[in-house]
Amino acid sequence: MKEKELRSGYTTGTCAAAAAWAAVRLLCSGFRETVVEVLTPGGQTLVIPVGGYDLLEGKWALCSVKKDAGDDPDVTNGALVYARVSFAGERPSEMPCYGSDMYPGLYLTGGEGVGMVTRKGLSCPVGYHAINPVPRTMIFEAADGARQLSGQPDSGLLIEISIPEGTELAAKTFNPNLGITGGISVLGTTGIVNPMSEAALIETIRLDIRVRAAGGKKILAVAPGNYGERFVREELGLDMSSFVKCSNFIGDTFRMMEEEKIEKVLLAGHLGKMIKVAGGVMNTHSKYGDRRMEILADCAAEAGMPEERAKRLYGMNTTDEAADYLEEEKWLGPVMETVAVQVKESLKSRYRVDTEVVLFNGTIGILAMTAGAKEFASALGNRKMDE
């Protein structure tokens, strides 16, 4: 059966640009546009529905656009993006505002639900609202086009973008980890939302690493997925300001650590994923193959477990089942130590990042740690492992 083609949507940046265009038209000419054409950076013209009109004549105008993310699981899908435009004789001094040499007289700021940047390493300066460079340009272009069409090409205008649901939605995004407080970011590099690709996920991880590196971090903790994040926070008690969630992209994450000059990494992972890394598999998604039991049996044999007993691992369904078997056979400790060292060596042979490893599972907890793991955990703010 042929897979259904996923539907694209449009970014918060595109929504903000459309809302700004409509608000400028409403303020400068009184026209209430029901749809707005927005030209994306990629040259595609999108037709965006507009609503939420409000006007205080001669003072300000407000319009909104409902975010449509298509078939992408975007947390902002359905959120309302508002643009409030008011006349401004000069750049406001009482608030952080973006300006543009190309569009003099236009000033851009954020309102309710648009996050404020508090850390270096992002594409917005500290102390400004998180409206990224491409959306900023789109908003300025839209506002300028609308004021020219309205016969007021030189009008000074202040554009405020707000997303009332943004404060609540931010908790479901990476923003709190990145140092963006009080709301979400106005994002978009193409103006169009394509269903999330591996490349997009990897770039999200890169940004997470880059922000921490820009903040002076030289040692980070890494774990795949929500399970790993919870283990790092609750069981290891690490400082989460130094944590990066890497999903299945172990190899890509360590490559980016190297590129961003991170010197040390404590990798904490469930045995089910880490056993793949021990065998040299740098993407732990199931679609890249499943040799978990074969690799585990090899590690058991290397640890000295008799061959006949090690081979029994082949028929087991999960690594938790395998760990229980190894515990019963009194081989869990030596085998897990071998696995942890293999994970470390597998990464060390590929990436110039000093790495230590903690293995765990859901039934036993910590299974093994490499020799320097406690030292790294202490450097990451741990107290539990020091006791």
C-alpha positions as CSV (number, residue, x, y, z in Angstrom):
1,M,0.0,0.0,0.0
2,K,1.4,3.4,-1.0
3,E,2.2,5.7,1.9
4,K,0.1,8.8,2.2
5,E,2.1,11.9,1.3
6,L,2.5,14.1,4.4
7,R,1.1,17.6,4.1
8,S,3.4,20.6,4.7
9,G,2.4,23.6,6.7
10,Y,3.8,27.0,7.5
11,T,6.2,28.3,10.3
12,T,5.5,30.7,13.1
13,G,7.7,33.1,11.2
14,T,5.3,33.0,8.2
15,C,2.3,33.4,10.5
16,A,3.9,36.5,12.1
17,A,4.7,38.0,8.7
18,A,1.2,37.5,7.4
19,A,-0.3,38.9,10.6
20,A,2.1,41.9,10.4
21,W,1.1,42.6,6.8
22,A,-2.6,42.5,7.6
23,A,-2.1,44.7,10.7
24,V,-0.2,47.3,8.8
25,R,-2.8,47.4,6.1
26,L,-5.5,47.8,8.7
27,L,-3.7,50.6,10.6
28,C,-2.6,52.5,7.5
29,S,-5.6,52.2,5.2
30,G,-8.5,50.6,7.2
31,F,-8.6,47.5,4.9
32,R,-9.4,44.2,6.6
33,E,-7.7,41.5,4.5
34,T,-9.1,38.0,4.9
35,V,-6.1,36.4,3.2
36,V,-2.5,37.5,2.8
37,E,0.1,36.3,0.3
38,V,3.5,35.7,1.9
39,L,6.6,35.1,-0.2
40,T,8.9,32.6,1.5
41,P,12.7,32.7,1.4
42,G,12.6,29.8,-0.9
43,G,10.5,31.8,-3.5
44,Q,7.2,30.1,-2.8
45,T,4.1,32.2,-2.4
46,L,1.8,31.0,0.4
47,V,-1.8,32.2,0.8
48,I,-2.5,32.6,4.6
49,P,-5.9,33.2,6.2
50,V,-6.1,36.2,8.6
51,G,-8.5,37.0,11.4
52,G,-8.7,38.5,14.8
53,Y,-9.0,42.1,13.7
54,D,-9.0,44.9,16.2
55,L,-8.3,48.6,15.6
56,L,-7.9,51.8,17.6
57,E,-7.9,54.3,14.7
58,G,-4.8,56.3,14.4
59,K,-3.1,54.4,17.2
60,W,-2.8,50.7,16.6
61,A,-4.1,47.6,14.8
62,L,-4.2,43.9,15.7
63,C,-4.5,40.8,13.5
64,S,-3.9,37.1,14.0
65,V,-3.1,34.0,12.1
66,K,-3.7,30.4,13.2
67,K,-0.6,28.3,12.9
68,D,-1.0,25.3,10.5
69,A,1.9,22.9,10.8
70,G,0.5,20.4,8.3
71,D,1.2,16.8,9.3
72,D,4.3,17.7,11.4
73,P,3.8,17.0,15.1
74,D,4.6,20.6,16.0
75,V,3.5,21.7,19.5
76,T,2.5,25.1,18.1
77,N,0.0,23.7,15.6
78,G,-3.3,25.6,16.0
79,A,-1.8,28.4,18.1
80,L,-2.7,32.0,17.3
81,V,0.1,34.3,16.3
82,Y,-0.7,38.0,16.7
83,A,0.8,41.1,15.3
84,R,0.0,44.4,17.0
85,V,1.2,47.4,14.9
86,S,1.3,51.0,16.2
87,F,2.7,54.2,14.9
88,A,6.2,55.0,16.2
89,G,8.1,58.2,15.4
90,E,11.4,56.8,16.5
91,R,12.9,53.6,17.9
92,P,11.3,52.9,21.3
93,S,13.9,53.1,24.1
94,E,11.9,51.4,26.8
95,M,11.9,47.9,25.2
96,P,14.3,45.6,23.2
97,C,13.6,46.2,19.5
98,Y,15.0,44.9,16.3
99,G,15.6,47.3,13.5
100,S,16.6,46.9,9.9
101,D,18.9,49.1,7.7
102,M,16.9,47.9,4.7
103,Y,13.6,49.0,6.2
104,P,14.1,52.2,8.2
105,G,11.3,53.2,10.5
106,L,10.2,49.7,11.2
107,Y,10.9,48.2,14.7
108,L,10.1,44.7,15.9
109,T,9.6,43.3,19.4
110,G,8.0,40.4,21.2
111,G,5.0,40.3,23.4
112,E,3.1,37.7,25.5
113,G,4.3,34.1,24.8
114,V,7.4,35.0,22.8
115,G,10.4,33.9,24.8
116,M,13.3,36.1,25.9
117,V,16.9,35.0,25.2
118,T,19.0,34.7,28.4
119,R,22.1,32.8,27.1
120,K,24.7,33.3,24.4
121,G,25.0,30.9,21.5
122,L,21.6,31.5,19.8
123,S,20.9,33.6,16.7
124,C,19.2,36.3,18.8
125,P,21.1,38.5,21.2
126,V,20.8,38.1,25.0
127,G,18.0,40.4,26.3
128,Y,15.9,40.3,23.1
129,H,12.9,38.3,22.2
130,A,13.5,35.0,20.4
131,I,12.5,36.1,16.9
132,N,15.0,34.4,14.6
133,P,16.8,36.2,11.7
134,V,14.8,34.8,8.8
135,P,11.4,35.5,10.4
136,R,12.6,38.9,11.3
137,T,13.4,39.6,7.7
138,M,10.0,38.2,6.6
139,I,8.2,40.4,9.0
140,F,10.0,43.5,8.0
141,E,9.5,42.7,4.3
142,A,5.8,42.1,4.8
143,A,5.3,45.3,6.9
144,D,7.2,47.4,4.4
145,G,5.1,46.0,1.5
146,A,1.9,46.7,3.3
147,R,2.8,50.3,4.3
148,Q,3.9,51.1,0.7
149,L,0.7,49.6,-0.7
150,S,-1.2,51.7,1.8
151,G,0.5,54.9,0.5
152,Q,2.5,55.4,3.7
153,P,6.0,54.2,2.7
154,D,7.8,56.3,5.3
155,S,5.6,55.7,8.3
156,G,7.4,54.7,11.5
157,L,5.8,51.5,12.9
158,L,6.4,49.3,15.9
159,I,5.4,45.7,15.3
160,E,4.8,43.5,18.4
161,I,4.5,39.7,17.8
162,S,2.7,37.7,20.5
163,I,1.6,34.1,20.9
164,P,-0.6,33.9,24.0
165,E,-0.3,30.1,24.3
166,G,3.5,30.3,24.0
167,T,4.2,30.4,27.7
168,E,2.5,27.1,28.2
169,L,3.7,25.5,25.0
170,A,7.4,26.4,25.8
171,A,7.4,23.7,28.4
172,K,7.0,21.1,25.6
173,T,10.0,22.5,23.6
174,F,13.8,22.7,24.0
175,N,13.5,26.4,24.9
176,P,14.0,26.1,28.7
177,N,17.2,24.1,28.1
178,L,18.4,26.7,25.6
179,G,18.0,29.6,27.9
180,I,14.8,31.1,26.3
181,T,12.4,32.0,29.0
182,G,8.8,33.0,29.1
183,G,7.6,31.6,25.8
184,I,8.4,30.0,22.5
185,S,10.6,31.1,19.6
186,V,9.4,32.6,16.3
187,L,11.2,30.2,14.0
188,G,11.6,29.2,10.4
189,T,14.3,29.2,7.8
190,T,12.2,28.4,4.7
191,G,8.8,29.7,5.8
192,I,7.4,26.2,5.3
193,V,7.0,23.4,7.9
194,N,8.0,20.0,6.4
195,P,7.2,16.9,8.5
196,M,10.2,16.5,10.9
197,S,13.2,14.8,9.3
198,E,16.2,13.2,10.8
199,A,18.3,16.2,9.6
200,A,16.0,18.6,11.5
201,L,16.3,16.5,14.7
202,I,20.0,16.5,14.4
203,E,20.1,20.2,14.0
204,T,18.0,20.6,17.1
205,I,20.6,18.5,19.0
206,R,23.4,20.6,17.5
207,L,21.7,23.8,18.8
208,D,21.4,22.3,22.3
209,I,25.1,21.5,22.3
210,R,26.1,24.9,20.8
211,V,24.2,26.9,23.4
212,R,25.9,25.0,26.2
213,A,29.3,25.4,24.6
214,A,28.7,29.2,24.2
215,G,27.8,29.3,27.9
216,G,31.3,28.0,28.7
217,K,30.5,24.3,29.3
218,K,33.4,21.9,28.6
219,I,31.7,18.8,30.0
220,L,28.2,17.6,29.2
221,A,26.0,14.6,30.1
222,V,24.2,12.8,27.3
223,A,21.4,10.3,27.2
224,P,19.0,9.0,24.5
225,G,15.3,9.8,24.9
226,N,13.0,10.7,27.8
227,Y,13.8,7.5,29.7
228,G,17.5,8.4,29.7
229,E,16.8,12.0,30.6
230,R,14.7,10.9,33.6
231,F,17.4,8.5,34.8
232,V,20.1,11.2,34.6
233,R,17.9,13.7,36.5
234,E,16.4,11.4,39.2
235,E,18.9,8.5,39.6
236,L,22.2,10.2,38.9
237,G,21.1,13.7,40.2
238,L,23.0,15.6,37.5
239,D,22.8,19.3,36.8
240,M,20.4,19.4,33.9
241,S,21.8,22.6,32.6
242,S,24.7,20.4,31.3
243,F,22.5,17.8,29.8
244,V,21.8,17.0,26.1
245,K,19.2,14.5,24.9
246,C,20.5,12.8,21.8
247,S,17.7,10.5,20.8
248,N,19.1,7.6,18.6
249,F,21.8,9.8,17.1
250,I,24.8,8.8,19.2
251,G,27.4,9.2,16.5
252,D,26.1,12.5,15.2
253,T,25.9,13.8,18.7
254,F,29.5,13.0,19.5
255,R,30.7,14.4,16.2
256,M,28.9,17.6,17.0
257,M,30.4,17.6,20.5
258,E,33.8,17.4,18.9
259,E,33.0,20.2,16.4
260,E,31.7,22.5,19.3
261,K,34.9,21.9,21.3
262,I,33.2,20.0,24.1
263,E,36.1,18.2,25.9
264,K,34.3,15.6,28.1
265,V,31.0,13.7,27.9
266,L,29.3,11.4,30.4
267,L,27.1,9.1,28.3
268,A,24.3,7.4,30.3
269,G,22.2,4.9,28.4
270,H,19.9,1.9,28.7
271,L,21.6,-1.4,28.0
272,G,19.2,-1.9,25.0
273,K,20.7,1.0,23.1
274,M,24.2,1.0,24.5
275,I,24.9,-2.6,23.5
276,K,24.5,-1.4,19.9
277,V,27.1,1.3,20.4
278,A,29.4,-1.4,21.9
279,G,29.2,-3.1,18.6
280,G,30.0,0.0,16.6
281,V,26.4,0.9,15.7
282,M,26.2,4.7,16.0
283,N,22.5,5.2,15.3
284,T,20.5,3.0,17.7
285,H,17.2,3.2,15.9
286,S,15.8,-0.3,15.2
287,K,15.7,0.3,11.4
288,Y,19.5,0.3,11.4
289,G,19.5,-3.4,12.4
290,D,19.2,-5.3,15.7
291,R,22.3,-7.3,16.7
292,R,21.9,-6.7,20.4
293,M,22.0,-10.3,21.5
294,E,24.9,-11.2,19.3
295,I,26.9,-8.2,20.5
296,L,26.0,-9.0,24.1
297,A,27.0,-12.6,23.7
298,D,30.4,-11.5,22.3
299,C,30.9,-9.3,25.3
300,A,29.9,-12.1,27.6
301,A,32.5,-14.4,26.0
302,E,35.1,-11.7,26.2
303,A,34.4,-11.3,29.9
304,G,35.1,-15.0,30.3
305,M,31.7,-16.5,30.5
306,P,31.6,-20.1,29.3
307,E,30.6,-20.3,25.6
308,E,27.6,-22.5,26.1
309,R,26.1,-20.2,28.7
310,A,26.9,-17.1,26.7
311,K,25.2,-18.6,23.6
312,R,21.9,-18.8,25.6
313,L,21.7,-15.0,25.2
314,Y,20.9,-15.4,21.5
315,G,17.3,-16.5,22.0
316,M,16.3,-13.8,24.5
317,N,13.8,-11.1,23.5
318,T,15.0,-8.1,25.5
319,T,18.2,-6.9,27.1
320,D,16.3,-6.7,30.5
321,E,15.7,-10.5,30.2
322,A,19.3,-11.0,29.3
323,A,20.5,-8.9,32.3
324,D,18.3,-11.0,34.6
325,Y,19.8,-14.2,33.2
326,L,23.3,-12.9,33.6
327,E,22.5,-12.0,37.2
328,E,21.2,-15.4,37.9
329,E,24.4,-16.9,36.4
330,K,26.6,-14.5,38.6
331,W,28.1,-13.0,35.4
332,L,26.2,-9.7,35.3
333,G,29.0,-7.5,36.8
334,P,31.9,-8.7,34.6
335,V,29.8,-8.7,31.4
336,M,28.3,-5.2,32.0
337,E,31.8,-3.9,32.8
338,T,33.0,-5.3,29.5
339,V,30.0,-3.7,27.7
340,A,30.7,-0.3,29.2
341,V,34.3,-0.4,28.2
342,Q,33.4,-1.5,24.7
343,V,31.0,1.5,24.4
344,K,33.7,3.9,25.5
345,E,36.3,2.4,23.2
346,S,33.9,2.4,20.3
347,L,33.3,6.1,20.7
348,K,36.9,6.9,21.5
349,S,38.1,5.3,18.3
350,R,35.8,7.6,16.2
351,Y,35.6,11.0,18.1
352,R,38.2,13.1,19.9
353,V,36.0,13.5,23.0
354,D,37.0,12.2,26.5
355,T,34.1,9.9,27.3
356,E,32.9,7.9,30.3
357,V,29.9,5.6,30.4
358,V,27.1,4.7,32.7
359,L,24.9,1.7,31.8
360,F,21.5,1.1,33.4
361,N,18.2,-0.8,32.8
362,G,14.7,-0.5,34.2
363,T,14.8,-3.4,36.7
364,I,18.2,-3.3,38.2
365,G,19.3,0.3,37.8
366,I,23.0,1.0,37.3
367,L,24.6,-2.0,35.7
368,A,28.1,-0.7,35.2
369,M,30.3,2.4,35.0
370,T,33.6,3.0,33.4
371,A,36.5,4.0,35.6
372,G,36.2,7.8,35.3
373,A,32.4,8.0,35.4
374,K,32.1,9.1,39.0
375,E,34.7,11.9,38.5
376,F,32.7,13.1,35.5
377,A,29.4,12.9,37.5
378,S,31.0,15.0,40.3
379,A,32.1,17.6,37.7
380,L,28.5,17.7,36.5
381,G,27.1,18.6,39.9
382,N,26.3,15.1,41.1
383,R,25.9,14.4,44.8
384,K,24.3,10.9,44.9
385,M,27.3,9.1,43.4
386,D,29.7,10.9,45.7
387,E,28.1,9.5,48.8
